Amino acid sequence: MASASRDGTPGSRRTRGTQDGGTAGKHSAGNGAQGKGGSGKGGPGKGAPKKGAPKKAHGKTAGKPRQRARVDAETGKVRLNNAKPAKRQRGDVELRAEGEFIGADHRASDPYNPSGTRLQKVLASAGVASRRGAEEMIAAGRVSVDGVVVTEQGMRVDPRQVIVRVDGIRVLVDEDMTYLALNKPNGYHSTMADDQGRPCVGDLVAERVMAGQRLFHVGRLDAETEGLLLLTNDGDLAHRLMHPSFEVPKTYLATVRGEVPRSLSRHVRAGITLDDGPVTVDEFVPLQVWDGASVLRITLHEGRNRIVRRLLDHLGHPVTRLVRTDVGPIHLGDQRPGSLRVLGRDEIGALYQAVGL
């Protein structure tokens, strides 16, 4: 990565400091304290500084550039990292009306932006540390931009277009991102608006949408399936959570007809093939069995339509109730049906870690 001077301009700081020093000396020689009337009776003359004006160099410091305290990289190595969990920092996702989107990753090869914000200010604004502390972290090699470690001070970046990490943790820059967990009730369709007037997820977040928030659901649950549904306006995160290549696990509690023997678990884990291809199940555990019914816990990272119901139908145990309890590291817990919960910073960070952001 090309080096940057303290003001963010690429190039050698040493050369620029010499030029600045020469300029400072020139001005000092022409506007020193010996100006006419500088100490005479009747107040300041032409050579004296005006009230409120910055003081000029005197004596031994005249003509010398301002010396800045050296950034201590050793202190930066042990400084506490207060980085907040990452959020989307690139506006490169086109959202569609129904909550679908097109993800893109048009990252510049050189993240330096002469009109951007200094990296230490970006880190300070994100709450990582003070500007001075951020400079020490940079000097210690703990900060990366788009995967490249930065050790030079004063680099300028556009925080909306690059990924900034401290100790590998992507830092929070955009405060406008929203992350919600919804316990979707039975009978609600996974859409933000339904042209047939049926109950839908959009009804449950109507106040937020009317207040100007643009939300979409991460994946879908069919109308009869209850439980955890994530809502956000973070396209990068949603894209990875839904894409099968990232294999984000989802856990369900299924109440089914018939008494499921524990031996069925081994058969399911060995692999089941449906009409549209094989199904990989990470966990299949019978939890309760009673007269004519069973409760199962099923974990899989498939995202195909009604995959759990079709799997259990194939096994001869039709579903009577299905609740999604987990999406990756996010748990439904005791959240009541129809309620929304704002995800905590640790939960958001765990989601980003799960999908490699």
Helices and strands as residue ranges (DSSP letters): H 13-30, G 59-61, H 73-78, E 94-95, E 101-102, E 117-118, H 119-125, H 131-139, E 143-145, E 148-149, E 156-157, E 164-166, E 169-170, E 179-184, H 201-204, H 206-210, E 216-217, E 226-232, H 235-242, G 244-246, E 250-257, H 263-269, E 272-274, E 277-279, E 281-290, E 293-300, H 307-314, E 319-327, E 330-331, E 340-342, H 345-354
